Amino acid sequence: MEQEKYPKLTLVGAGPGDVDLITVKAIKALGEADVILYDALVNPEILKYAPIDSLKIYVGKRNKKHTLTQDQINTLIVDMAFTHGHVVRLKGGDPFVFGRGQEEIKYAETFNIETAVVPGISSSIAVPALSGIPVTQRGVSESFWVITGTTSSGEISKDIELAAKTNATVVILMGLNKLQEITEIYKQEGKEDLAIALIQNGSLPTENIALGTIDTIVDIAKEENIKAPAVIVIGDVVKEHNDFPLSLSDWKYLLN
């Protein structure tokens, strides 16, 4: 007699892309999954940690092309939990950093489904770090902002205007198509010479990076053929990248 399936949802962060950057706890959760619902930013190689007979369903989106709407994903989570048992919702990076994870948890809980969360390594910190860019550094940056480049309405986030007024490192996710607008905001603050990096496919062998200043990065991004998904890092910490072109004033700063 087949054992009755107990409905459960585990929200799992898959990390920034490199399959080796998934956590041990995430691997354990995948190993217990009956169903995996995974997003576009999840490295498919991670699915090897799931049971062979588990259902693996792609529910991601790229460039505004949705496989399923968020409401449909919520419904699918509940349906799969009641019909199959343990659902692992696998998201790129960390599920609570612009991942709409809390919405899915709350929806499942309205049906009295047990829920759990396994945090993931966020690309907002890991991708710059893997490129040699610290988001904070003594004497350079005392804090950092992580901002979505595009809001649910499709507009640029107003928080970028606030962040541009500070000396903090600013990490912008999902903002490559707003790059021109972002640079204009910084130019209005007189920060044309501020360092900026665009890191495409961070942590993966296909990584591509563009380094420059607010004044030059739009042209450099075209030259380097930077495509989404890409992490934008703005601030003097970007100069820590080994390939960042140093000016005479930069050399004087470092020598002092």
C-alpha positions in Angstrom: 0.0 0.0 0.0 1.4 3.4 -1.0 2.3 5.7 1.9 0.1 8.8 2.1 2.0 11.9 1.1 2.3 14.7 3.7 1.9 18.2 2.2 5.0 20.4 2.8 6.6 23.3 1.1 10.4 24.1 1.5 11.6 27.3 0.0 15.2 26.8 -1.1 17.9 29.3 -2.2 20.1 27.8 -5.0 22.8 30.4 -4.7 24.3 32.7 -7.5 24.8 30.0 -10.2 27.9 27.9 -9.4 26.5 24.5 -8.4 29.2 24.2 -5.7 27.8 27.3 -3.9 24.5 25.6 -2.9 24.3 24.9 0.8 24.4 21.4 2.5 20.9 22.0 3.9 19.6 22.9 0.4 21.0 19.6 -0.9 19.3 17.7 1.9 16.0 19.4 1.1 16.3 18.5 -2.6 17.0 14.9 -1.6 13.7 14.7 0.2 11.6 16.4 -2.5 8.7 14.8 -4.3 8.3 17.9 -6.6 10.8 20.6 -7.5 9.5 23.9 -9.0 12.6 25.8 -10.2 13.2 29.3 -11.6 15.2 30.6 -14.6 18.2 31.6 -12.6 18.7 28.1 -11.1 21.6 26.2 -12.5 19.9 23.0 -13.9 22.9 20.9 -12.7 21.6 21.4 -9.1 18.6 19.2 -10.0 21.0 16.2 -9.8 20.6 16.3 -6.0 16.9 15.5 -6.3 15.5 12.0 -6.5 15.4 10.6 -10.0 11.7 9.9 -9.8 10.8 13.4 -8.4 8.8 15.8 -10.6 10.9 18.7 -11.9 8.9 21.6 -13.3 10.3 24.8 -14.7 8.3 27.9 -13.7 10.8 30.6 -14.4 10.7 33.8 -16.4 13.2 35.7 -18.6 12.9 39.1 -20.1 9.3 39.5 -19.0 8.4 36.1 -20.6 6.6 34.2 -17.9 6.1 30.5 -18.0 3.5 30.9 -15.3 2.2 33.9 -13.5 2.9 34.3 -9.7 -0.8 33.4 -9.0 -0.4 30.2 -11.1 2.8 29.3 -9.3 1.1 29.7 -5.9 -1.7 27.5 -7.0 0.7 24.9 -8.4 2.6 24.8 -5.1 -0.6 23.9 -3.2 -1.8 21.4 -5.8 1.5 19.6 -5.9 1.8 19.6 -2.1 -1.6 17.9 -1.7 -1.2 15.5 -4.6 2.5 14.6 -4.3 3.8 15.6 -0.9 7.0 17.6 -0.3 7.4 20.5 -2.7 10.8 22.2 -3.0 10.5 25.7 -4.5 14.0 26.3 -5.8 15.0 29.9 -6.4 18.2 31.5 -7.6 20.3 33.3 -5.0 18.3 33.8 -1.7 14.5 33.3 -1.9 13.9 36.3 0.3 16.0 38.8 -1.8 13.6 39.9 -4.5 12.4 36.3 -4.9 8.8 36.7 -3.8 9.4 33.9 -1.4 7.3 35.3 1.4 4.3 35.5 -0.8 4.5 31.8 -1.6 5.1 30.8 2.0 2.0 32.8 3.1 -0.2 31.4 0.4 0.7 27.8 1.3 0.1 28.5 5.0 -3.4 29.6 4.3 -4.0 25.9 3.3 -2.4 24.7 6.5 0.6 23.4 4.6 3.8 23.0 6.6 6.5 25.4 5.4 10.3 25.8 5.8 13.0 28.1 4.4 16.5 27.3 3.4 18.4 30.5 2.8 20.7 30.7 -0.2 23.9 32.7 -1.0 22.7 35.9 -2.5 24.2 37.0 -5.8 24.1 40.6 -4.5 27.1 39.8 -2.2 28.6 36.6 -3.8 28.9 37.8 -7.4 30.9 41.0 -6.5 33.0 39.0 -4.0 34.0 36.4 -6.6 35.2 39.2 -8.9 37.3 40.6 -6.1 34.9 43.4 -5.2 34.0 43.7 -1.5 30.7 45.4 -0.9 32.2 47.0 2.2 35.7 48.1 3.0 37.3 49.9 5.8 37.9 53.6 4.8 36.0 53.2 1.6 32.4 52.0 2.2 30.7 51.6 5.5 27.5 50.2 4.2 25.8 48.8 1.1 22.4 48.9 -0.5 20.8 46.1 -2.4 18.1 47.5 -4.7 15.9 46.1 -7.5 16.4 48.0 -10.7 12.9 47.5 -11.9 9.8 47.6 -9.7 6.7 45.5 -10.3 5.2 48.4 -12.3 8.2 48.3 -14.6 9.5 51.6 -13.4 13.0 52.3 -12.0 13.2 52.0 -8.3 13.0 55.4 -6.4 15.4 54.0 -3.9 18.2 54.4 -6.4 17.8 58.2 -6.2 18.2 58.0 -2.4 21.2 55.6 -2.6 23.0 57.8 -5.1 23.1 60.6 -2.5 25.2 58.4 -0.1 28.7 57.1 -0.1 27.5 53.5 0.2 28.2 50.7 -2.2 25.0 50.2 -4.3 24.2 46.7 -5.7 21.4 46.7 -8.2 19.7 43.5 -9.3 17.5 43.2 -12.4 18.5 46.6 -13.5 20.6 46.2 -16.7 17.8 47.5 -19.0 17.7 50.6 -16.8 21.4 51.3 -17.0 21.0 54.6 -18.9 18.5 55.9 -16.3 20.7 54.7 -13.4 23.7 56.6 -14.8 21.7 59.8 -15.3 20.6 59.7 -11.6 24.3 59.5 -10.5 25.3 62.2 -12.9 22.7 64.5 -11.4 24.6 64.0 -8.1 27.9 65.0 -9.7 29.2 61.4 -9.6 30.3 61.0 -13.2 33.7 59.6 -12.2 32.3 57.0 -9.7 33.4 53.4 -10.4 30.9 50.9 -11.6 30.9 47.2 -12.6 28.5 45.1 -14.6 28.9 41.4 -13.9 27.0 39.0 -16.2 26.5 35.3 -15.3 28.5 35.8 -12.1 30.1 32.7 -10.6 29.8 30.8 -13.9 32.4 29.9 -16.6 30.5 32.2 -18.9 31.0 35.3 -16.7 31.4 38.5 -18.5 32.3 41.8 -16.8 32.4 45.5 -17.8 34.3 48.0 -15.7 34.2 51.8 -15.9 32.7 54.9 -14.5 29.2 56.3 -14.4 30.2 58.5 -17.4 31.6 55.6 -19.5 29.8 52.4 -18.5 26.9 52.6 -21.0 29.4 52.6 -24.0 31.6 50.0 -22.3 28.6 47.7 -21.7 27.9 47.7 -25.4 31.5 47.0 -26.3 31.6 44.1 -23.9 28.2 42.9 -25.0 26.9 42.6 -21.5 23.5 40.9 -21.3 21.1 40.0 -18.5 21.2 38.6 -16.0 23.8 41.0 -14.6 24.6 42.4 -11.2 25.4 46.2 -11.1 27.9 47.3 -8.5 28.4 51.1 -7.9 31.0 52.6 -5.6 34.7 53.1 -5.0 35.0 49.4 -3.9 34.8 48.5 -7.6 38.4 49.8 -7.9 39.5 46.8 -6.0 38.9 44.7 -9.1 42.3 43.7 -10.5 41.4 44.9 -14.0 39.9 48.3 -13.0 41.8 51.1 -14.9 43.4 53.4 -12.3 43.7 57.1 -12.9 46.5 59.2 -11.5 44.3 60.4 -8.7 43.5 56.7 -7.8 47.2 56.0 -7.6 47.7 58.9 -5.2 44.8 57.7 -3.1 46.2 54.2 -2.8 49.7 55.4 -2.0 48.3 57.5 0.8 
